[in-house]
Structure formats: structure tokens, C-alpha cells
Amino acid sequence: MHRNRNQSIFIILSLLIVVVMGFFFKYYTGPAYQWFNDYGAAVFYEIFWCLFAFWFARSRAAVIQIPLWVFVITCILELLQLWHPPLLEEIRTTLIGKLLLGTTFAWWDFPHYALGCVLGWLWLRQLQGIGYAKRSQG
């Protein structure tokens, strides 16, 4: 598949923005910090994974499939937080393990995952448009 340079640049910039905002929300200490730390950061987590997957699969079909799969996989990871085998607990003690697998199950994560995937889908549509516009001009 032809990789559009402008689209690649926008994906990288998008990833940088989402990572910075995700960490800002995760470690924010101002008013309503609990929502930002627990749920706002989850929205950016979903968008990040949508963008990351889009880097590898940029088709029109991927724009729809990626957010759906990100939602399903992160919901499974959330449910895994109810399970505490020694191996998962060991992974969760590391920063990467905490960020990727989480540590505490919360039902309220699910609507925020859905919101993040909808926003991720909208973001991917915009990025797909950049790639499509470039190809149609050439």
C-alpha cells in the first residue's frame, strides 16, 4: 500500500499530542483530578491505540475496524483486572504494566473507552481524508 508522507506526519504528530495529553490527564492534580486521572486519561488511551494501529493499516475498512477492535481488546483488558494471578500481578507492578494492563477494575471505564473509540474513529476519518485527498490530486 502506498504510504502518504503527509498522512504519516499527521499520524506521528497525532500520536505525540495524544501521548502528552494522556500523561497530562493521568497526572493532573487540579480540580476534578480524579475524573481526569481515571477516566479522561482512558479516552486518550483509546485514541492512542487507534492511531497506533492506523499507522500499520490505513485502509478505509481499517478506519471502522480499528476502533471496534481497540474497544473490544481494552474491554477484555479491563475485565482481566478482576483476575490476579501472580504473573499478571508482577507485570502490574511495573509502570508499563500499570499503563497497559491497569490495576483496578471500574465499570465506569467502559463508557470512556467507548467515547475514546468514537473520537479515535473520527480522528482516523480525518487522517484517512488526508491520505485520500493526496492520492486524488496526484
Order of alpha helices (4+ residues) and beta strands (2+ residues): alpha-alpha-alpha-alpha-alpha-alpha
